Amino acid sequence: MDDLPLAWARDLLNFSLRATASTTSPSAPKSPGLGDPTDPGKDPRFRKLVGAVLFSRRFLLTYNVVLLAILLIFTLWHWGEKYVLKQERRRVALEALTVNDANTFDDGCSSSGSTLAYIKTSPDEDKRREASESSPLLRSSASKTKRVRSRKILNLLKSWMQYQPAPIPVFNKSLPPNSVSLFVLAFLGLNIFYNIYHIPYEAQYIFVFADRCGGLFVANLPLLYLLSAKNQPIKFMTGHSYEALNIFHRRVGELLCFEALLHFLGMDLVWYGLLRRLGLSLSDFLLNRVILLGLGAFVAYEVLYLTSLGSFRQRFYEIFLATHIFLQIAGLALLYFHHRISRPYVLISLAIFLFDRLIFRLWLKSSSHTATLTVLDSDTLLLSANWDTHHPATLLKPTSMAHGWQPNNHIFLTVPSLSHKHALQAHPFTVFSAAPSPGHHAWFSLLIRIQRNNGFTRALFNHVSNNPTTLARIRLDGPYGSSHALDVLSASDNAVVVAGGSGIAVAYPLLFALLQPHRTYHLEGEDTTARLRRRKVKLLWITHSPCHKGWVPEDKMQELIDWGLQVLIPRATSEAGRPDVGKIVRGWVEGESERTGVEVSGPDGLVRDVRNTCAGLVGEGYDVKMQVEKFGW
C-alpha cells in the first residue's frame, strides 16, 4: 500500500461508508493521464478502488438470489418425494383393503377354509404385463447389461451419500453423512467464490477484500436467523424442521465468525499500511465510532460462537440459553449502527427473531397445563398430563399443544414453579405418548432423563424426590417436528424401528400410529377405514439397565404386540454389552423382498451403526429408506 497517495485515504474510507449498490462511480477526467494526484476523483487508480467497492456492493445483491434458487430446487425435490411417498402409502393401504376384502369374502362363503387372494392391479401394471407377453423372449443383452450397470452405479452413489464416516480421532468429533458434508462444502465453496471474485491480488485491494468479507457477513445474517428459528417457512418448503437444519445453522454461524475475523484483520492491515502513515494511532483507530461499533459486534458474535460449542452447551445449557438471546440482540444493534449497508439485513434478521420468539413461541404456540411428575427410577422422571383438544380457530393459525400433536413431535418445557430462573428457561423433550385424534382427549407424557449433577433436570428431579407425587403448572411451547419419519415408514412394506435407551420416546408414538387397528385413508375420493395387517413392523430396543424396560408399561407393549408388532429387546448393555445392531437390522432387511423403511433414534454410535448398515444394503441393491430422529448430529 506504500504507493497509494495519502490524500486518498480519508476519501476512500468515507466513500465506502456512504456507498450502496445504487451509488455511481466518480467520473473520469476529460484529459488522459493520472490527473492531479491530490484530487482522488481525477486519479484512475482511485477510481479503480472505488469501482471495486461499488462492484462488491452490487455483486453481493445476487448472493441471496442464489440462495433462494437453491431453496427452490430443494422445495421441488421435497414435494416430488412427498408425492411419491403419498402414492406408496396409498398402494400399501389399497393392498391391505383388497386383502381384507378377500379374507372377508372367504370367511363368509368358503367352507373349505381356503384363502382367496384378490389383489387389484393398476392399468399401468396391466400394460406392462401385456408388453412383456408380446415382447420377444430374447432381449438385447447389451441394453440389459447397460441398465444393470447404471443401476449398480446409482446404488453405489446413494450408498456413499448415506454413509457416515467415523468420528475424528483426536477431537472425537462426530461427522455427518457424506451427503450433508458435500452440501456444506458446496455452501462454503459458494461463499469462497463470493469472497474473492473479481478482486485483484494486489496489496492496495486489501481494503476491498475486507469490505467484501464484511458485506458477505451481513448478507448471511438472515439465513443464520432463519435456520435457528423454530417457526419458519423452510419446514413447509423442504420438509425439514429446525432441528434437522441445526447442523447448517451451526456451519453458517462458524462461517460468519470467520468472515468477521477476516474483515477485522483486513481493516487492521489497512490501518497499519495506510492510516498509520497519516498519523492515526492504533488507539484513535480502535476508538473511532465506526470501528468501535464493528469491534463490539465482532466480539458479540465470537463469544456467541464459543458459548454455542457442544462442550460448553452440554455443561452450561442454562448459560448458553441466556447468552444466546442477549448476544444476538446486542450483535444486531451494534451492526445496525456500524454500517449503513448492514441495516436491511439486520432488520430482516431482527424481524425473524422477534416473530419467532414473541409472536409464535410466547403466544400462538404456547399453552399451560397441570401436570403430574413421578419418579420412575434413580435417573428418570415421568411427566404426565391430560386435556381436551380442540381445533384451531382458523387453518392459518399455528397449532399449539392445546390442539394436539403428531407422532415424533417434541416440545419445549418450562416449569415456572421450580424457581425464578427456571421460569425463563425452556428445555426440549420428545413427546412420549401416542398422538391424539383431532378433537379427542389428549393423554400427554414426557420421559425425562437426568443429565448431570446440576441444571434443570437435576433440579426437577430433586424437587420431585422430596414430593413423591408432585403436581405442577407447566408451560409447553410446541409442537415441533417433521412427519417425514412416519411418511417413510407408512410407505414401506417392512417397517423397522431401532431405539437406544430413551430413544423409545421417539419410537413408541411412531409404532402406535403404524399399528393402531383402524386408520383412515383417503382413497379414490372416499375416506376408507382399513385394518392394516399386511405391513410388517419390527422394534429393536437397546436398554442400558433391565429396569429401563419399565419405561413402557407392560400393557402398552402388549397392546402393540397384539396389533402385530415384532419386538426384540436384547439383554441390557450393563449386563451383556452392546449387541450387534448392524447384524440384526441386516437380517431383518435381507429377509424381505419389498421396500423397507428404517427409523433410528438414540446415541451417536447406534445411529452411525444403523445408518451405515442401511447404506451398505442400498449399495447391494436393497430398497431401503433411512430416517434418523435426533437433535443436531
C-alpha positions as CSV (number, residue, x, y, z in Angstrom):
1,M,0.0,0.0,0.0
2,D,3.0,2.3,0.1
3,D,2.4,3.5,-3.4
4,L,-1.0,4.9,-2.6
5,P,-1.2,8.7,-2.3
6,L,-2.0,9.6,1.3
7,A,-4.6,12.1,0.2
8,W,-6.8,9.2,-1.0
9,A,-7.2,7.5,2.4
10,R,-9.9,9.6,4.0
11,D,-11.8,10.0,0.8
12,L,-11.8,6.2,0.1
13,L,-12.9,5.3,3.6
14,N,-15.6,7.9,3.7
15,F,-16.8,6.8,0.3
16,S,-17.0,3.2,1.4
17,L,-19.1,4.2,4.4
18,R,-21.6,6.1,2.2
19,A,-21.6,3.8,-0.9
20,T,-24.5,1.5,-1.7
21,A,-25.3,-0.7,-4.7
22,S,-27.0,2.3,-6.4
23,T,-24.1,4.7,-5.9
24,T,-22.4,5.9,-9.1
25,S,-18.7,5.8,-9.7
26,P,-16.8,9.1,-9.9
27,S,-16.5,10.4,-13.5
28,A,-13.2,10.1,-15.3
29,P,-11.2,13.3,-16.1
30,K,-11.6,14.7,-19.7
31,S,-7.8,14.7,-20.3
32,P,-5.8,11.5,-20.3
33,G,-3.2,10.7,-17.6
34,L,-3.3,10.5,-13.9
35,G,-4.5,14.0,-13.4
36,D,-3.9,15.7,-10.1
37,P,-2.8,13.1,-7.5
38,T,-4.1,15.3,-4.7
39,D,-7.6,15.1,-6.3
40,P,-8.7,11.5,-5.9
41,G,-11.6,11.9,-8.3
42,K,-9.2,12.6,-11.1
43,D,-6.8,9.7,-10.5
44,P,-7.7,6.4,-12.4
45,R,-6.1,4.3,-9.6
46,F,-8.5,5.8,-7.1
47,R,-11.4,5.2,-9.4
48,K,-10.4,1.6,-9.8
49,L,-10.6,1.1,-6.0
50,V,-13.9,2.9,-5.8
51,G,-15.2,0.8,-8.7
52,A,-14.1,-2.3,-6.9
53,V,-16.0,-1.3,-3.8
54,L,-19.2,-0.5,-5.8
55,F,-18.9,-3.8,-7.7
56,S,-18.8,-5.6,-4.3
57,R,-22.0,-3.8,-3.2
58,R,-23.8,-4.8,-6.4
59,F,-22.3,-8.3,-6.6
60,L,-23.4,-9.2,-3.1
61,L,-27.0,-8.4,-4.0
62,T,-27.0,-11.6,-6.1
63,Y,-26.0,-13.8,-3.2
64,N,-29.4,-14.2,-1.6
65,V,-30.9,-14.6,-5.0
66,V,-28.7,-17.7,-5.5
67,L,-29.7,-19.0,-2.0
68,L,-33.4,-18.6,-2.9
69,A,-32.8,-20.5,-6.2
70,I,-31.1,-23.3,-4.2
71,L,-34.1,-23.4,-1.8
72,L,-36.5,-23.6,-4.7
73,I,-34.7,-26.7,-6.0
74,F,-34.9,-28.4,-2.6
75,T,-38.6,-27.4,-2.4
76,L,-39.3,-29.1,-5.7
77,W,-37.3,-32.1,-4.7
78,H,-39.2,-32.4,-1.4
79,W,-42.7,-32.0,-2.8
80,G,-41.8,-34.5,-5.6
81,E,-40.7,-37.0,-2.9
82,K,-43.8,-36.3,-0.8
83,Y,-46.0,-37.1,-3.8
84,V,-44.1,-40.4,-4.3
85,L,-44.5,-41.3,-0.6
86,K,-48.2,-40.5,-0.8
87,Q,-48.6,-42.8,-3.7
88,E,-46.7,-45.6,-1.9
89,R,-48.9,-45.1,1.2
90,R,-51.9,-45.3,-1.0
91,R,-50.6,-48.5,-2.6
92,V,-49.9,-50.1,0.8
93,A,-53.4,-49.1,2.1
94,L,-55.1,-50.3,-1.1
95,E,-53.4,-53.7,-1.0
96,A,-54.4,-54.0,2.7
97,L,-58.0,-53.2,1.8
98,T,-58.1,-55.7,-1.1
99,V,-56.6,-58.4,1.0
100,N,-59.1,-57.7,3.8
101,D,-62.0,-57.8,1.4
102,A,-60.8,-61.1,0.0
103,N,-60.5,-62.5,3.5
104,T,-63.9,-61.3,4.5
105,F,-65.4,-62.9,1.3
106,D,-63.6,-66.1,2.1
107,D,-64.8,-66.2,5.7
108,G,-68.4,-65.7,4.6
109,C,-68.6,-68.0,1.6
110,S,-66.0,-70.7,1.8
111,S,-66.5,-73.8,3.9
112,S,-63.2,-75.4,3.0
113,G,-61.1,-72.9,4.8
114,S,-59.1,-72.0,1.7
115,T,-57.9,-68.4,1.3
116,L,-59.0,-66.3,-1.7
117,A,-56.3,-63.8,-2.6
118,Y,-57.5,-60.9,-4.6
119,I,-55.1,-58.1,-5.5
120,K,-56.2,-55.4,-7.8
121,T,-53.7,-54.3,-10.4
122,S,-53.4,-50.9,-11.8
123,P,-53.8,-50.1,-15.6
124,D,-50.1,-49.4,-15.8
125,E,-49.3,-52.8,-14.4
126,D,-51.7,-54.4,-17.0
127,K,-50.0,-52.5,-19.8
128,R,-46.5,-53.6,-18.6
129,R,-47.8,-57.2,-18.4
130,E,-49.2,-57.1,-21.9
131,A,-46.0,-55.5,-23.2
132,S,-43.9,-58.3,-21.5
133,E,-46.2,-61.0,-23.0
134,S,-46.0,-59.6,-26.5
135,S,-42.2,-58.8,-26.4
136,P,-39.6,-61.2,-27.7
137,L,-38.3,-63.8,-25.3
138,L,-34.7,-62.9,-26.1
139,R,-33.8,-59.3,-25.4
140,S,-30.7,-57.4,-26.3
141,S,-28.1,-58.5,-23.8
142,A,-26.2,-55.2,-24.4
143,S,-29.1,-53.0,-23.3
144,K,-29.8,-55.2,-20.3
145,T,-26.2,-55.1,-19.2
146,K,-26.1,-51.3,-19.6
147,R,-29.2,-50.9,-17.4
148,V,-27.8,-53.2,-14.7
149,R,-24.5,-51.4,-14.7
150,S,-26.3,-48.0,-14.5
151,R,-28.5,-49.2,-11.6
152,K,-25.5,-50.6,-9.8
153,I,-23.6,-47.3,-10.1
154,L,-26.6,-45.4,-8.9
155,N,-26.9,-47.7,-5.9
156,L,-23.3,-47.3,-5.0
157,L,-23.6,-43.5,-5.3
158,K,-26.7,-43.5,-3.0
159,S,-24.8,-45.7,-0.6
160,W,-21.8,-43.4,-0.4
161,M,-24.1,-40.4,0.1
162,Q,-25.8,-42.1,3.1
163,Y,-22.6,-43.4,4.7
164,Q,-21.5,-41.7,7.9
165,P,-17.7,-41.7,8.5
166,A,-16.1,-42.5,11.8
167,P,-15.6,-39.6,14.3
168,I,-12.4,-37.5,14.0
169,P,-9.9,-39.4,16.2
170,V,-8.1,-36.5,18.0
171,F,-11.2,-34.4,18.8
172,N,-13.7,-37.3,18.9
173,K,-16.0,-35.1,16.8
174,S,-18.9,-36.8,15.1
175,L,-19.2,-36.3,11.4
176,P,-22.5,-36.2,9.4
177,P,-23.3,-38.4,6.5
178,N,-21.4,-37.8,3.3
179,S,-24.4,-36.1,1.6
180,V,-24.6,-33.5,4.4
181,S,-20.8,-32.9,4.3
182,L,-20.9,-32.5,0.5
183,F,-23.7,-29.9,0.8
184,V,-21.8,-28.0,3.5
185,L,-18.6,-28.0,1.3
186,A,-20.6,-26.7,-1.6
187,F,-22.0,-23.9,0.5
188,L,-18.6,-23.0,1.7
189,G,-17.3,-23.0,-1.9
190,L,-20.1,-20.6,-2.9
191,N,-19.0,-18.2,-0.2
192,I,-15.3,-18.5,-1.1
193,F,-16.3,-17.6,-4.7
194,Y,-18.2,-14.5,-3.5
195,N,-15.2,-13.6,-1.3
196,I,-12.6,-13.5,-4.0
197,Y,-14.4,-13.0,-7.3
198,H,-13.1,-10.0,-9.3
199,I,-10.7,-8.8,-6.6
200,P,-7.1,-8.3,-8.0
201,Y,-4.3,-9.9,-6.0
202,E,-2.6,-6.6,-5.1
203,A,-1.9,-5.1,-1.7
204,Q,-3.9,-1.9,-2.4
205,Y,-7.0,-4.1,-2.7
206,I,-6.8,-5.4,0.8
207,F,-9.4,-2.8,1.8
208,V,-11.8,-4.1,-0.9
209,F,-11.3,-7.7,0.2
210,A,-12.0,-6.7,3.9
211,D,-15.0,-4.7,2.8
212,R,-16.3,-7.7,0.8
213,C,-15.9,-10.0,3.8
214,G,-18.0,-7.6,5.9
215,G,-20.6,-7.4,3.2
216,L,-20.8,-11.2,3.0
217,F,-21.2,-11.4,6.8
218,V,-24.3,-9.3,6.8
219,A,-25.7,-11.0,3.6
220,N,-25.7,-14.3,5.5
221,L,-27.4,-12.9,8.6
222,P,-31.0,-13.6,7.6
223,L,-30.1,-17.2,6.7
224,L,-28.5,-17.6,10.1
225,Y,-31.5,-16.4,12.0
226,L,-33.9,-18.3,9.7
227,L,-32.2,-21.6,10.3
228,S,-32.3,-21.0,14.1
229,A,-36.0,-20.1,14.2
230,K,-38.4,-22.8,15.5
231,N,-41.1,-21.4,13.3
232,Q,-40.0,-20.7,9.7
233,P,-41.1,-21.4,6.1
234,I,-38.2,-23.8,5.4
235,K,-40.1,-26.7,7.0
236,F,-43.1,-26.2,4.7
237,M,-40.9,-25.9,1.7
238,T,-38.3,-28.7,2.3
239,G,-40.0,-30.9,4.9
240,H,-37.0,-30.4,7.3
241,S,-37.8,-29.0,10.7
242,Y,-35.4,-26.7,12.5
243,E,-33.7,-29.5,14.5
244,A,-32.7,-31.2,11.2
245,L,-31.4,-27.9,10.0
246,N,-29.4,-27.2,13.2
247,I,-26.2,-28.5,11.6
248,F,-26.5,-26.0,8.8
249,H,-27.3,-23.2,11.4
250,R,-24.0,-24.0,13.2
251,R,-21.9,-24.2,10.0
252,V,-23.4,-20.8,8.9
253,G,-22.5,-19.4,12.3
254,E,-19.0,-20.6,12.1
255,L,-18.7,-19.1,8.6
256,L,-19.9,-15.8,9.8
257,C,-17.4,-15.8,12.6
258,F,-14.6,-16.5,10.1
259,E,-15.9,-13.7,7.8
260,A,-15.9,-11.3,10.7
261,L,-12.3,-12.3,11.6
262,L,-11.1,-11.7,8.0
263,H,-13.0,-8.3,8.0
264,F,-11.3,-7.4,11.3
265,L,-7.8,-8.4,10.2
266,G,-8.2,-6.8,6.8
267,M,-9.1,-3.5,8.4
268,D,-6.2,-3.8,10.8
269,L,-3.9,-4.1,7.8
270,V,-5.5,-1.0,6.2
271,W,-4.7,0.9,9.4
272,Y,-1.1,-0.4,9.5
273,G,-0.3,0.2,5.8
274,L,-2.3,3.4,5.2
275,L,-3.9,5.1,8.1
276,R,-0.9,4.8,10.4
277,R,1.1,6.9,7.9
278,L,-1.5,9.6,8.2
279,G,-0.6,9.9,11.9
280,L,-3.7,8.0,13.1
281,S,-2.6,6.0,16.2
282,L,-4.0,2.5,16.9
283,S,-6.0,3.7,19.9
284,D,-7.5,6.5,17.9
285,F,-8.3,3.9,15.1
286,L,-10.0,1.5,17.6
287,L,-11.9,4.2,19.4
288,N,-13.4,5.6,16.2
289,R,-17.2,5.3,16.3
290,V,-17.5,3.1,13.3
291,I,-14.6,0.8,14.2
292,L,-15.7,0.6,17.9
293,L,-19.2,-0.5,16.9
294,G,-17.8,-3.0,14.5
295,L,-15.4,-4.3,17.1
296,G,-18.3,-4.7,19.6
297,A,-20.3,-6.7,17.1
298,F,-17.3,-8.8,16.3
299,V,-16.8,-9.7,20.0
300,A,-20.5,-10.4,20.5
301,Y,-20.7,-12.9,17.6
302,E,-17.3,-14.6,18.5
303,V,-18.5,-15.1,22.1
304,L,-21.8,-16.3,20.8
305,Y,-20.0,-18.9,18.8
306,L,-17.7,-20.0,21.7
307,T,-20.7,-20.4,24.1
308,S,-22.5,-22.5,21.4
309,L,-19.8,-25.2,21.2
310,G,-21.1,-28.6,22.3
311,S,-18.6,-28.9,25.1
312,F,-19.9,-25.6,26.7
313,R,-23.5,-26.1,25.7
314,Q,-23.7,-29.6,27.4
315,R,-22.1,-28.4,30.6
316,F,-23.8,-25.0,31.0
317,Y,-27.0,-25.2,29.0
318,E,-28.8,-22.5,31.0
319,I,-25.9,-20.0,30.5
320,F,-25.9,-20.9,26.8
321,L,-29.7,-20.1,26.6
322,A,-29.3,-16.7,28.3
323,T,-26.2,-15.6,26.4
324,H,-27.6,-16.7,23.1
325,I,-30.5,-14.3,23.4
326,F,-28.6,-11.4,24.8
327,L,-25.7,-11.6,22.4
328,Q,-27.9,-11.9,19.4
329,I,-29.8,-8.7,20.2
330,A,-26.6,-6.9,21.1
331,G,-24.8,-8.0,17.9
332,L,-27.7,-6.9,15.7
333,A,-27.9,-3.5,17.4
334,L,-24.2,-2.9,17.0
335,L,-24.2,-4.0,13.4
336,Y,-27.1,-1.7,12.6
337,F,-25.1,1.4,13.6
338,H,-21.8,0.1,12.3
339,H,-22.5,0.4,8.6
340,R,-25.5,1.5,6.5
341,I,-25.4,-1.4,4.1
342,S,-26.0,-3.8,7.0
343,R,-29.3,-2.2,8.1
344,P,-31.7,-4.0,5.7
345,Y,-30.2,-7.4,6.6
346,V,-30.2,-6.5,10.3
347,L,-33.9,-5.5,10.2
348,I,-34.8,-8.7,8.4
349,S,-32.9,-10.8,10.9
350,L,-34.5,-8.9,13.8
351,A,-37.9,-9.5,12.4
352,I,-37.3,-13.2,12.1
353,F,-36.0,-13.3,15.7
354,L,-38.9,-11.3,17.2
355,F,-41.7,-13.1,15.2
356,D,-40.3,-16.5,16.2
357,R,-39.7,-15.7,19.9
358,L,-42.5,-13.3,20.8
359,I,-45.4,-13.9,18.4
360,F,-45.1,-17.7,17.9
361,R,-43.3,-19.2,20.9
362,L,-44.6,-17.0,23.6
363,W,-48.1,-16.5,22.2
364,L,-49.5,-18.7,19.4
365,K,-47.7,-21.9,20.2
366,S,-47.7,-21.6,24.0
367,S,-50.1,-23.4,26.3
368,S,-50.3,-24.1,30.0
369,H,-51.4,-27.3,31.8
370,T,-51.4,-29.0,35.1
371,A,-49.0,-32.0,35.2
372,T,-48.1,-34.8,37.5
373,L,-44.4,-35.7,38.0
374,T,-43.4,-39.2,39.2
375,V,-40.0,-40.7,39.8
376,L,-39.6,-43.9,37.7
377,D,-36.0,-44.8,38.8
378,S,-32.8,-43.2,40.1
379,D,-32.3,-41.2,37.0
380,T,-35.7,-40.9,35.2
381,L,-38.9,-38.9,35.7
382,L,-42.3,-39.2,34.1
383,L,-44.3,-36.1,33.5
384,S,-47.9,-36.7,32.5
385,A,-51.0,-34.5,31.9
386,N,-54.3,-34.7,30.0
387,W,-56.7,-32.3,28.4
388,D,-59.4,-32.0,25.8
389,T,-58.1,-31.0,22.4
390,H,-59.9,-28.6,20.1
391,H,-59.4,-27.5,16.5
392,P,-57.6,-24.1,15.8
393,A,-59.9,-21.2,15.1
394,T,-58.5,-20.9,11.5
395,L,-56.5,-23.0,9.2
396,L,-53.8,-20.3,9.0
397,K,-53.4,-20.1,12.8
398,P,-50.5,-22.3,14.1
399,T,-51.5,-25.2,16.3
400,S,-50.3,-25.4,19.9
401,M,-50.3,-28.4,22.2
402,A,-53.9,-27.5,23.2
403,H,-54.8,-28.7,19.7
404,G,-52.8,-32.0,20.0
405,W,-49.6,-33.2,18.3
406,Q,-48.3,-35.7,15.8
407,P,-46.1,-38.8,16.3
408,N,-42.4,-37.8,16.6
409,N,-43.1,-34.2,17.7
410,H,-41.3,-32.5,20.5
411,I,-41.9,-29.6,22.8
412,F,-40.1,-27.0,24.9
413,L,-40.9,-27.4,28.6
414,T,-41.0,-24.7,31.2
415,V,-41.8,-25.3,34.9
416,P,-42.2,-21.8,36.4
417,S,-42.8,-23.0,39.9
418,L,-39.4,-24.7,40.1
419,S,-37.6,-21.4,40.6
420,H,-37.5,-17.8,39.3
421,K,-34.6,-18.6,36.9
422,H,-36.4,-21.7,35.5
423,A,-39.5,-19.6,34.8
424,L,-37.4,-18.1,31.9
425,Q,-36.0,-21.4,30.6
426,A,-37.4,-23.8,28.0
427,H,-36.0,-27.2,27.5
428,P,-36.6,-29.6,24.6
429,F,-38.2,-33.1,25.1
430,T,-39.8,-35.6,22.8
431,V,-43.5,-36.3,23.4
432,F,-43.6,-39.9,24.7
433,S,-47.3,-40.6,24.3
434,A,-49.3,-41.5,21.3
435,A,-50.8,-38.7,19.3
436,P,-54.5,-38.0,20.0
437,S,-57.1,-38.0,17.3
438,P,-58.3,-34.5,16.3
439,G,-60.9,-33.2,18.8
440,H,-60.4,-36.1,21.2
441,H,-59.0,-36.2,24.7
442,A,-55.2,-36.0,24.9
443,W,-53.0,-38.1,27.2
444,F,-49.6,-36.4,27.3
445,S,-46.4,-37.7,28.8
446,L,-42.7,-36.9,28.8
447,L,-39.8,-39.2,29.7
448,I,-37.2,-37.0,31.4
449,R,-33.7,-38.4,31.9
450,I,-31.4,-36.7,34.4
451,Q,-28.5,-35.3,32.5
452,R,-25.9,-34.2,35.1
453,N,-25.4,-33.1,38.7
454,N,-26.8,-29.6,38.2
455,G,-29.1,-28.0,35.8
456,F,-32.8,-28.1,35.0
457,T,-33.4,-31.9,35.0
458,R,-31.4,-32.4,38.3
459,A,-33.3,-29.5,40.0
460,L,-36.6,-31.0,38.8
461,F,-35.6,-34.5,40.0
462,N,-34.6,-33.2,43.4
463,H,-37.9,-31.3,43.7
464,V,-40.0,-34.4,42.8
465,S,-37.9,-36.7,45.0
466,N,-38.9,-34.6,48.1
467,N,-42.5,-34.8,47.0
468,P,-43.2,-38.3,45.6
469,T,-46.2,-37.3,43.6
470,T,-46.0,-33.7,42.6
471,L,-48.5,-31.5,40.8
472,A,-47.0,-28.6,38.9
473,R,-48.2,-26.0,36.4
474,I,-46.2,-26.3,33.2
475,R,-45.9,-24.3,30.0
476,L,-45.5,-26.1,26.7
477,D,-44.1,-24.4,23.6
478,G,-44.8,-26.6,20.6
479,P,-45.4,-28.9,18.9
480,Y,-42.4,-29.0,16.6
481,G,-41.0,-31.6,14.3
482,S,-41.5,-33.3,10.9
483,S,-43.7,-36.1,9.7
484,H,-41.1,-37.4,7.4
485,A,-40.2,-40.5,9.5
486,L,-43.9,-41.5,9.7
487,D,-44.3,-40.9,6.0
488,V,-41.3,-43.1,5.1
489,L,-42.5,-45.9,7.4
490,S,-46.1,-45.7,6.3
491,A,-45.0,-46.0,2.6
492,S,-42.9,-49.2,3.4
493,D,-44.0,-52.8,3.3
494,N,-41.5,-53.6,6.1
495,A,-41.0,-51.0,8.9
496,V,-38.0,-51.3,11.2
497,V,-37.7,-49.0,14.3
498,V,-34.5,-49.0,16.3
499,A,-34.4,-47.3,19.6
500,G,-31.5,-46.8,22.0
501,G,-32.3,-46.1,25.7
502,S,-34.7,-43.1,25.9
503,G,-35.0,-43.2,22.1
504,I,-38.1,-45.3,22.9
505,A,-39.8,-41.9,23.4
506,V,-39.5,-41.4,19.7
507,A,-40.3,-45.0,18.7
508,Y,-43.4,-45.6,20.7
509,P,-45.7,-42.9,19.1
510,L,-44.5,-44.0,15.7
511,L,-45.3,-47.6,16.4
512,F,-48.7,-46.7,17.8
513,A,-49.5,-44.7,14.6
514,L,-48.3,-47.5,12.4
515,L,-50.1,-50.4,14.2
516,Q,-53.3,-48.9,15.6
517,P,-56.1,-51.2,14.3
518,H,-58.1,-48.7,12.4
519,R,-56.7,-45.9,10.4
520,T,-58.5,-43.7,7.9
521,Y,-57.1,-43.3,4.3
522,H,-58.4,-41.1,1.6
523,L,-58.6,-43.4,-1.4
524,E,-60.3,-42.7,-4.7
525,G,-62.2,-39.7,-3.3
526,E,-63.5,-41.5,-0.2
527,D,-62.4,-41.9,3.3
528,T,-61.8,-45.6,3.9
529,T,-61.0,-47.2,7.3
530,A,-58.6,-50.1,6.9
531,R,-57.3,-52.6,9.4
532,L,-53.7,-52.8,8.2
533,R,-52.2,-56.2,8.8
534,R,-50.1,-56.5,5.6
535,R,-47.2,-54.2,6.8
536,K,-44.6,-55.9,9.0
537,V,-43.4,-53.7,11.9
538,K,-40.4,-54.6,13.9
539,L,-38.9,-52.9,17.0
540,L,-35.3,-53.3,18.3
541,W,-34.9,-51.6,21.7
542,I,-31.4,-51.4,23.3
543,T,-31.6,-50.7,27.0
544,H,-28.7,-49.9,29.4
545,S,-30.3,-51.3,32.5
546,P,-33.0,-54.0,33.0
547,C,-35.2,-51.6,34.9
548,H,-35.5,-49.3,31.8
549,K,-37.9,-51.8,30.3
550,G,-40.4,-50.4,32.7
551,W,-40.5,-47.1,30.9
552,V,-43.1,-48.6,28.6
553,P,-45.8,-50.2,30.7
554,E,-46.3,-53.9,30.1
555,D,-49.9,-53.5,29.0
556,K,-48.9,-50.8,26.4
557,M,-46.2,-53.0,24.9
558,Q,-48.5,-56.0,24.9
559,E,-51.1,-53.9,23.1
560,L,-48.6,-53.2,20.3
561,I,-47.7,-56.9,20.1
562,D,-51.4,-57.8,19.8
563,W,-51.6,-55.4,16.9
564,G,-48.8,-57.2,15.1
565,L,-45.5,-55.7,16.4
566,Q,-42.4,-58.0,16.4
567,V,-40.2,-57.0,19.4
568,L,-36.6,-57.7,20.1
569,I,-35.2,-56.4,23.4
570,P,-31.7,-57.8,24.0
571,R,-30.2,-58.1,27.4
572,A,-29.3,-54.8,29.0
573,T,-25.9,-53.5,27.9
574,S,-24.8,-53.2,31.5
575,E,-25.1,-57.0,31.7
576,A,-24.2,-58.3,28.3
577,G,-22.5,-55.5,26.4
578,R,-23.7,-53.9,23.2
579,P,-25.5,-56.2,20.7
580,D,-24.5,-56.4,17.0
581,V,-27.2,-54.0,15.9
582,G,-26.0,-53.9,12.3
583,K,-26.3,-57.7,12.0
584,I,-29.8,-57.7,13.4
585,V,-31.0,-54.9,11.1
586,R,-29.4,-56.5,8.1
587,G,-31.1,-59.8,8.8
588,W,-34.5,-58.1,9.1
589,V,-34.0,-56.3,5.7
590,E,-32.5,-59.2,3.8
591,G,-35.4,-61.4,4.9
592,E,-37.8,-59.1,3.0
593,S,-38.1,-58.6,-0.8
594,E,-40.1,-55.4,-0.7
595,R,-39.4,-51.8,0.4
596,T,-38.1,-51.4,3.9
597,G,-38.3,-48.2,6.0
598,V,-35.8,-47.9,8.9
599,E,-36.0,-45.3,11.6
600,V,-33.4,-45.0,14.4
601,S,-33.2,-42.8,17.5
602,G,-30.5,-43.0,20.1
603,P,-26.9,-42.3,20.8
604,D,-24.5,-41.3,18.1
605,G,-22.8,-44.7,17.9
606,L,-26.0,-46.5,17.5
607,V,-27.2,-44.1,14.8
608,R,-24.0,-44.5,12.9
609,D,-24.1,-48.3,13.0
610,V,-27.7,-48.4,11.7
611,R,-27.1,-45.7,9.1
612,N,-24.0,-47.4,7.7
613,T,-25.7,-50.8,7.7
614,C,-28.6,-49.3,5.6
615,A,-26.0,-47.6,3.3
616,G,-24.4,-51.0,2.7
617,L,-27.7,-52.6,1.9
618,V,-28.6,-49.8,-0.5
619,G,-25.3,-50.4,-2.3
620,E,-26.2,-54.1,-2.6
621,G,-29.5,-53.1,-4.3
622,Y,-32.0,-53.3,-1.5
623,D,-34.8,-50.8,-1.4
624,V,-34.2,-49.2,2.0
625,K,-35.2,-45.8,3.2
626,M,-33.4,-44.5,6.2
627,Q,-34.6,-41.8,8.7
628,V,-32.7,-40.5,11.8
629,E,-34.5,-38.7,14.6
630,K,-32.3,-36.7,16.9
631,F,-31.3,-33.1,17.9
632,G,-28.3,-31.9,16.0
633,W,-25.9,-34.7,14.8
